[in-house]
Amino acid sequence: MTFEKHIQSLDETKQLAQALAEQLRAQDTITLEGDLGAGKTTFTQAVAKGLGIQRTVNSPTFTIMKQYEGRLALNHLDVYRLADSDEDLGWDEIFYGDAVTIVEWAHLIEEDLPKERLAITIKRLGEQERLFILKPIGTRYVELCEELMK
């Protein structure tokens, strides 16, 4: 089962992300896939804002993970540099702690991801136009998507 949301502008992307943030709780995991420039970090920034995070959120490409405090804590991972690596960053503490976790390039650590999660693929259709494909994995995420798409 997948849900699709056609987005026409950056404002609509931010609205979707913030609506999602309102429904998130600790230990929720969201994976983001999409080409460079698709908007993974922009989407994460808007989720962070929706979580009440005041700090500037930017891509953790070189540090792999950044943590932010807000209404809910946020772990933001960019695992692009872990391709072909067996590195264990303490996945259980990251995914099953007191934070929401967003993982960019998640397919690179597929075997380490929680069994249940929300997988989002962002397809770039134009300058600001995007197609968000949401694939909920697990009952919690199906219900979250159904609420989000109302």
C-alpha positions in Angstrom: 0.0 0.0 0.0 1.3 3.4 -0.9 0.0 7.0 -0.7 0.9 9.7 -3.2 0.9 13.4 -2.7 1.5 15.7 -5.6 3.2 18.9 -4.4 3.3 22.1 -6.5 5.4 24.4 -4.3 7.9 24.7 -1.5 5.2 25.9 0.8 3.1 22.8 0.1 6.2 20.6 0.9 6.6 22.4 4.2 2.9 22.0 5.0 3.1 18.3 4.4 6.2 17.9 6.6 4.7 20.0 9.4 1.4 18.1 9.3 3.4 14.9 9.6 5.4 16.3 12.5 2.2 17.0 14.4 1.5 13.3 14.4 5.0 12.0 15.2 6.0 10.4 18.5 9.2 9.1 20.0 10.7 6.1 18.2 9.0 6.9 14.9 11.3 6.4 12.0 11.0 8.0 8.6 13.2 7.1 5.7 13.8 9.5 2.8 14.9 8.5 -0.7 15.3 10.8 -3.7 17.9 12.1 -6.1 20.3 14.9 -5.0 18.2 18.1 -4.9 14.9 16.3 -4.5 14.2 18.0 -1.2 15.1 15.4 1.5 16.8 18.0 3.7 14.2 20.7 3.0 11.5 18.2 4.1 13.5 17.3 7.2 13.9 21.0 8.1 10.1 21.5 7.9 9.5 18.4 10.1 12.0 19.8 12.6 10.2 23.1 12.6 6.9 21.2 13.3 8.6 19.5 16.2 9.4 22.8 17.7 13.2 22.7 16.9 14.7 26.2 16.9 18.2 25.4 15.7 19.2 25.4 12.0 18.8 22.0 10.5 21.2 21.0 7.8 22.4 17.9 6.1 24.6 15.7 8.3 26.4 14.4 5.2 29.9 14.5 6.7 28.9 13.8 10.4 26.4 11.1 9.5 24.0 12.1 12.4 22.9 15.3 14.0 20.6 15.5 17.0 18.2 18.3 17.8 15.9 19.1 20.8 12.3 20.3 20.5 8.9 19.2 21.5 10.3 15.8 20.5 14.0 15.2 19.9 15.1 14.5 16.3 17.9 12.3 15.1 18.7 13.3 11.5 20.9 10.8 9.7 22.5 11.0 6.2 24.0 7.5 5.7 25.2 8.1 2.1 28.8 7.8 3.3 28.1 4.4 4.9 27.6 2.7 1.5 29.5 -0.6 1.5 30.2 -0.3 5.3 29.3 -2.6 8.1 29.5 0.3 10.6 27.2 -0.1 13.5 26.5 3.3 15.0 24.4 1.9 17.9 21.2 1.6 15.8 19.1 0.4 18.7 19.9 3.5 20.8 19.1 5.7 17.7 15.9 4.0 16.6 14.4 3.0 19.9 15.3 6.0 22.1 13.3 9.1 22.9 13.5 10.7 19.5 12.0 10.7 16.1 14.5 9.5 13.5 14.8 10.6 9.9 17.2 8.7 7.7 18.3 10.0 4.3 19.6 7.4 1.8 18.1 4.7 4.1 18.4 1.9 1.5 22.1 1.8 2.3 21.4 0.5 5.9 18.2 -1.4 5.0 19.1 -4.4 7.2 19.6 -2.1 10.3 16.3 -0.2 10.0 13.3 -0.9 12.3 10.9 -3.4 10.8 8.1 -0.7 11.0 8.7 2.7 9.6 7.4 5.3 7.1 9.4 5.1 3.8 9.1 8.3 1.7 10.4 8.7 -1.8 10.6 12.2 -3.2 10.5 12.5 -7.0 11.5 15.8 -8.5 9.0 16.8 -11.3 10.0 20.5 -11.7 11.7 23.4 -10.0 9.4 23.1 -6.9 7.0 20.4 -8.1 7.5 17.1 -6.3 5.7 13.7 -6.0 5.8 12.3 -2.5 5.3 8.5 -2.4 4.6 7.4 1.2 5.0 3.7 1.9 3.8 2.8 5.4 5.4 -0.3 6.9 3.4 -1.4 9.9 -0.1 -0.5 11.2 1.1 2.6 13.1 2.3 4.1 9.8 -0.7 3.1 7.8 -2.9 5.0 10.3 -0.5 7.9 10.2 -0.7 8.1 6.4 -4.5 7.8 6.4 -4.7 10.8 8.8 -2.1 12.8 6.8 -3.9 12.3 3.5 -7.3 13.5 4.8 
